[in-house]
Amino acid sequence: DKMNFSIVQQKEIIDIKTGRSLGYIMDAFVNNDTGEIEYFVVEQPRKFYSVFSKESNVRKVYFRQIMAFGEDVILIELQ
């Protein structure tokens, strides 16, 4: 099946082991040679105290980490 990127961006990323939300997809990195998605750039939810922090709240989620696409979520397994 095919899915538009705009639909994928609306799905919350959940770590299958902990049930923790990792945030939402902001962008994707596509390999120029193969045309395949290598990873998604995910913006992590900010905790109140970290709003004032300079720490990065962005992480990479590699396509191979995705276990399942649900209606509202994408389940991943962090290594």
C-alpha positions as CSV (number, residue, x, y, z in Angstrom):
1,D,0.0,0.0,0.0
2,K,1.0,3.6,-0.5
3,M,0.6,6.5,1.9
4,N,1.1,10.2,1.4
5,F,3.9,11.9,3.4
6,S,1.4,14.4,4.8
7,I,-0.6,11.5,6.3
8,V,2.6,9.9,7.8
9,Q,3.4,13.3,9.5
10,Q,0.1,13.2,11.4
11,K,0.9,9.9,13.1
12,E,2.5,9.8,16.5
13,I,5.7,7.8,16.8
14,I,5.5,5.3,19.7
15,D,8.4,3.2,21.1
16,I,6.9,-0.3,21.2
17,K,9.0,-1.4,24.2
18,T,8.1,1.5,26.6
19,G,4.9,2.9,25.1
20,R,6.6,6.3,25.2
21,S,5.7,8.9,22.6
22,L,8.7,10.1,20.6
23,G,6.8,12.8,18.8
24,Y,5.9,13.5,15.2
25,I,7.8,13.3,11.9
26,M,9.1,16.6,10.6
27,D,11.1,15.5,7.6
28,A,12.5,12.5,5.8
29,F,16.0,11.7,4.5
30,V,15.9,9.9,1.1
31,N,18.9,8.1,-0.3
32,N,19.7,9.7,-3.7
33,D,21.0,6.5,-5.2
34,T,18.2,4.1,-4.2
35,G,15.3,6.5,-3.7
36,E,14.4,4.8,-0.4
37,I,13.7,6.6,2.8
38,E,16.6,6.0,5.2
39,Y,15.3,7.8,8.2
40,F,12.7,10.2,9.5
41,V,13.5,13.3,11.5
42,V,11.2,13.3,14.5
43,E,10.6,16.2,16.8
44,Q,10.3,14.9,20.4
45,P,7.7,16.3,22.7
46,R,9.2,18.9,25.0
47,K,8.9,18.7,28.8
48,F,8.0,22.0,30.5
49,Y,11.5,22.4,31.9
50,S,13.2,21.7,28.6
51,V,11.3,24.5,26.8
52,F,14.0,26.9,28.1
53,S,16.8,24.4,27.4
54,K,19.2,24.6,24.5
55,E,19.1,20.8,24.2
56,S,18.0,19.4,20.8
57,N,14.6,17.8,20.7
58,V,15.1,16.2,17.3
59,R,16.1,12.6,16.7
60,K,16.5,10.2,13.8
61,V,14.2,7.2,13.4
62,Y,15.5,4.8,10.8
63,F,13.0,3.2,8.5
64,R,14.2,-0.3,9.6
65,Q,13.1,0.5,13.2
66,I,9.4,0.7,12.1
67,M,7.4,-2.3,13.3
68,A,3.9,-1.2,12.2
69,F,1.9,1.6,10.8
70,G,-1.4,2.1,12.7
71,E,-4.3,4.3,12.0
72,D,-3.0,7.1,14.3
73,V,0.5,5.9,15.3
74,I,3.7,4.4,14.0
75,L,5.2,1.8,16.3
76,I,9.0,1.6,16.3
77,E,11.6,-0.5,18.2
78,L,14.6,1.5,19.4
79,Q,17.9,-0.4,19.3
